[in-house]
Amino acid sequence: MKVVLFCGGLGTRIRDYAENIPKPMIPVGPQPIMWHVMQYYSRYGHRDFILCLGYKSNVIKDYFLKAKPSAYSDCVISDFGNKVELLGERPPDWRITMVDTGVWRNIGERLMAVKHHVENEEYFLANYSDGLTDAPLPEIVDRLKKSGKIACFVAVRPPFNFHLAEFDQQGAVHRIRSSQESEVWINGGYFVFNKRIFDFIRDGEELVLEPFNRLIAEGQLLAYRHDGFWRAMDTLQDRRILEDMVERGEMPWQVRSSGCDPS
């Protein structure tokens, strides 16, 4: 199954770090966060990626064009570096299609720009490229297929706590409670689509606004509620949290597949 990765935005909320590199290339540990996202899909057998490039697209292209298997594996180097022998498991052989979808396009426009790359796929996957999770991908895909609906996204609880206030039109507060005690769920940025999704997108529209509302009106949108690990890298604080997890060796997003069928 092909995986569309949206990696062309400006990353304005983390610009202090991402001024010179695109947001998906910000490192978490020794590798960019996008590499961790791709590893997640790869462990489930999905290794055909379509990258929707935009801001600083050359940085992403250079990263993959210059990447060598020896950079990710134990190896033996001889003949003054001319001979490299990989040890143990070889890194996955990814097929990566890189498409410049423009700097100022939104997610819906980027998806439409790569439509021809997935037109022969009954189902395909998509991702914002800036969040990590341990959500059970095969179960999510299977649930969408069995439902007969067109689209599914992973719904997660906000990773931070805030206070929800309920009040009337005059401002009189009726209730204050923690967000963790509520039924607040947000879009986690992990999607599964049937190819009919393109029938619901119009020129210039953002993916999760008008198109998703059309899907809702026809009962074609599914949410998969995931109570496990999820964290997006929207701010420098988010990055510090992910970096701390890597330093402690706590990386739940490094899922282990169980011989699942990637079709």
C-alpha positions in Angstrom: 0.0 0.0 0.0 1.4 3.4 -1.0 2.0 6.1 1.7 1.6 9.8 1.0 3.6 12.0 3.3 2.8 15.7 3.5 6.2 17.4 4.1 6.0 20.7 2.4 4.7 23.1 5.0 6.6 26.0 6.7 6.3 24.6 10.2 5.6 28.1 11.6 5.0 26.9 15.2 8.5 25.6 15.4 10.3 28.1 13.2 13.0 28.9 15.9 14.4 25.5 15.0 13.1 24.9 11.5 14.2 28.2 9.9 16.7 26.4 7.6 15.2 23.0 7.3 11.7 21.7 6.7 9.9 20.6 9.8 9.9 16.8 8.9 13.7 17.0 8.8 14.0 18.1 12.4 15.9 15.3 14.2 14.6 13.1 16.9 17.7 11.3 18.1 20.1 10.8 15.2 17.4 10.7 12.4 14.7 13.2 11.2 11.2 12.7 12.6 10.0 11.8 9.0 12.5 8.9 9.0 10.8 7.5 12.2 7.4 7.9 10.5 8.6 6.0 7.5 10.1 3.3 9.7 6.7 2.9 11.3 5.0 2.1 8.0 7.9 0.1 6.8 7.7 -2.3 9.7 4.2 -3.1 8.6 5.4 -3.8 5.0 4.4 -0.4 3.5 7.6 0.8 1.7 6.3 2.8 -1.3 6.3 6.5 -0.3 5.2 9.6 -2.1 6.6 12.8 -0.6 4.7 16.0 -1.1 7.5 18.5 -1.0 7.4 22.3 -0.7 9.4 24.4 1.7 13.2 23.6 1.5 12.4 20.6 -0.8 16.1 20.4 -1.7 17.0 19.5 1.9 14.7 16.5 1.8 15.9 15.4 -1.6 19.6 15.7 -0.6 19.0 13.6 2.5 17.6 10.7 0.5 19.9 11.0 -2.5 22.9 10.9 -0.3 21.7 8.2 2.1 23.7 5.0 2.2 22.6 1.7 3.8 25.8 1.7 5.8 24.6 4.8 7.6 21.8 2.8 9.3 23.5 -0.6 9.8 26.6 -2.1 11.5 29.2 -2.6 8.8 32.8 -3.5 8.0 34.8 -1.1 5.9 37.9 -2.2 4.0 40.0 -1.2 1.0 40.3 2.3 2.2 36.5 2.7 2.3 35.9 1.3 -1.2 34.4 -1.9 0.2 31.6 -1.9 2.6 30.1 -5.1 4.1 26.8 -4.8 6.0 26.3 -6.8 9.2 23.0 -8.2 10.4 19.7 -7.1 9.1 19.8 -4.8 6.1 17.8 -1.6 6.2 14.5 -1.6 4.3 14.6 -0.8 0.6 12.2 2.1 0.3 10.8 3.3 -3.0 10.5 7.1 -2.7 8.7 9.4 -5.1 9.5 13.0 -4.5 7.0 15.6 -5.9 7.3 19.3 -5.5 3.8 20.4 -4.6 4.6 24.0 -3.9 5.3 26.0 -0.7 1.9 27.7 -0.2 -0.4 24.8 -0.9 -2.5 23.3 1.9 -2.9 19.6 2.6 -5.9 19.1 0.3 -4.1 20.7 -2.6 -0.9 18.6 -2.0 -3.0 15.4 -2.0 -4.7 16.4 -5.3 -1.2 17.2 -6.8 -0.1 13.6 -6.3 -3.5 12.0 -7.2 -2.0 10.3 -10.3 0.5 8.5 -8.2 -2.1 6.6 -6.3 -4.9 6.4 -8.9 -4.4 2.6 -9.3 -4.6 2.0 -5.5 -7.9 0.9 -4.0 -6.6 2.1 -0.6 -3.6 4.2 0.4 -2.2 5.7 3.5 -1.3 9.4 4.3 0.5 11.2 7.1 1.4 14.7 8.3 5.0 13.5 8.8 5.4 15.3 12.2 3.9 12.9 14.7 4.8 9.5 16.2 2.5 6.7 17.5 2.2 3.0 18.3 -1.3 2.7 16.8 -2.0 -0.7 15.3 -2.0 0.1 11.6 -3.3 -3.3 10.3 -6.3 -3.1 12.6 -7.0 0.5 11.4 -6.8 -0.5 7.7 -9.0 -3.6 8.3 -11.6 -1.6 10.2 -12.0 0.9 7.3 -12.2 -1.9 4.7 -14.8 -3.8 6.7 -16.9 -0.6 7.2 -17.1 0.1 3.5 -16.5 3.8 4.2 -14.1 6.1 2.3 -11.8 7.6 4.9 -10.4 6.9 8.4 -8.2 8.9 10.7 -6.6 8.1 14.0 -8.3 10.0 16.8 -6.1 10.7 19.9 -6.4 12.5 23.1 -4.5 15.8 23.4 -1.0 15.0 24.9 -1.3 18.0 27.3 -3.9 18.8 29.9 -6.0 22.0 29.9 -9.2 23.2 31.7 -12.5 23.1 29.9 -15.0 25.8 30.9 -18.7 25.6 30.4 -20.7 28.8 30.7 -23.8 30.5 29.5 -24.2 33.6 27.2 -23.9 35.9 30.2 -20.6 34.4 31.1 -21.8 32.6 34.3 -19.6 29.5 34.6 -21.4 26.2 35.1 -18.5 23.8 35.2 -14.7 23.6 34.9 -13.0 20.2 34.4 -9.8 18.7 33.2 -9.6 17.8 29.5 -8.5 14.4 30.5 -11.9 13.9 32.1 -13.7 14.8 28.9 -14.4 13.2 25.6 -12.1 15.5 23.7 -10.4 13.8 20.8 -8.2 15.3 18.1 -7.0 14.3 14.6 -3.7 12.5 15.0 -2.6 13.0 11.4 -2.6 9.3 10.4 -5.0 8.5 7.6 -6.3 5.6 5.5 -8.2 6.5 2.3 -10.2 4.8 -0.3 -9.4 6.2 -3.8 -12.9 7.7 -3.8 -11.6 10.4 -1.4 -10.7 12.5 -4.5 -14.4 12.8 -5.4 -14.9 14.8 -2.2 -12.1 17.4 -2.7 -12.6 20.7 -4.6 -9.9 23.1 -5.8 -8.2 25.0 -3.0 -9.8 23.1 -0.1 -8.1 22.0 3.1 -8.4 18.2 3.5 -10.0 18.0 7.0 -12.5 20.9 6.5 -14.8 20.9 3.5 -14.0 17.4 2.2 -14.3 15.8 5.6 -17.6 17.5 6.2 -18.9 16.2 2.9 -17.8 12.7 4.0 -19.6 13.2 7.4 -22.8 14.3 5.6 -22.8 11.0 3.7 -21.7 8.8 6.6 -18.3 8.0 5.0 -15.8 9.1 7.6 -14.5 6.8 10.3 -12.4 7.7 13.4 -10.2 5.1 15.1 -9.8 5.9 18.8 -6.3 5.2 20.0 -5.5 5.4 23.7 -1.9 4.4 23.3 1.1 6.6 22.5 0.9 9.6 20.2 2.9 12.8 20.1 3.2 15.4 17.5 6.2 17.7 17.2 4.5 21.1 17.0 6.7 23.1 19.4 10.3 23.0 20.7 8.9 21.6 23.9 7.4 18.6 22.0 10.8 18.0 20.4 12.5 18.1 23.8 10.0 15.5 25.1 10.7 13.2 22.2 14.5 13.7 22.5 14.3 12.8 26.2 12.4 9.6 25.3 15.1 8.7 22.8 17.8 9.3 25.4 16.0 7.0 27.9 15.5 4.4 25.2 11.7 4.7 25.5 10.5 4.7 21.9 7.0 3.2 21.7 6.7 4.3 18.1 9.2 1.6 17.1 6.5 -1.0 16.7 7.2 -4.6 16.0 5.1 -6.1 13.2 3.7 -9.6 13.6 3.9 -10.8 10.0 0.8 -8.9 9.0 -0.4 -8.7 5.4 0.6 -5.3 4.1 -2.0 -5.5 1.2 
